[in-house]
Amino acid sequence: MKISPILTQLREQCPTLASRVAAGIDPITLNTDTNLQTPFAYVVPLADVASRSLAQNLALQPIRDRFEVTLVLDTSDATKALDLLHDLRAELWRALVGFKPGSDYDAIEYEGGELLSIDNNRALYRLRFFAEFQLGRNLPNQPAESWHERELDGLSSFTGATVRVDAIDPADPNLQRPGPDGRLEMTFPGDVTP
């Protein structure tokens, strides 16, 4: 998933962060950089988890894109920091849960959170979220999303078929029985009109 829509959403919807939202994370810098204004949020893509295809003859695979938001808090007053954590967590939920990061995605859901570290200066708290999308197009006029779809796009269109019927009976007694005798009893076209 693109990280830009997440960053924009957090900057616009989380007034406590005052636009202090960035992509990427360096835990050493977060703990040691005294110039870093807090509270601060870092957004990082974590992983994508694929499920088995929903169809046997197509690629229709649900994919879960996971990402995390790490909050950096000043802990010079631990009680104040932990209360702020509670408020920020609720702000993040209001900003992200239910938000669609792209037209192909379902709404974002919350997966859980945990304290990463805490000392006399900083606390790092990680919140994990995910949004799902489908690998494989829904309509034939959409661009291919898998090799199988690209391969199918390269085939010529099916316009119809001609059916020739050689019935088993009446069979020619001079030929092997039972079986077709090699004479066509019926021929008909099957045209496909879109």
Secondary structure as GFF3:
##gff-version 3
##sequence-region A 1 194
A	DSSP	alpha_helix	4	13	.	.	.	ID=ss1
A	DSSP	three_ten_helix	15	17	.	.	.	ID=ss2
A	DSSP	beta_strand	21	23	.	.	.	ID=ss3
A	DSSP	alpha_helix	27	32	.	.	.	ID=ss4
A	DSSP	beta_strand	40	50	.	.	.	ID=ss5
A	DSSP	beta_strand	61	74	.	.	.	ID=ss6
A	DSSP	alpha_helix	78	96	.	.	.	ID=ss7
A	DSSP	beta_strand	109	118	.	.	.	ID=ss8
A	DSSP	beta_strand	122	135	.	.	.	ID=ss9
A	DSSP	alpha_helix	147	153	.	.	.	ID=ss10
A	DSSP	beta_strand	160	165	.	.	.	ID=ss11
A	DSSP	beta_strand	186	191	.	.	.	ID=ss12
###
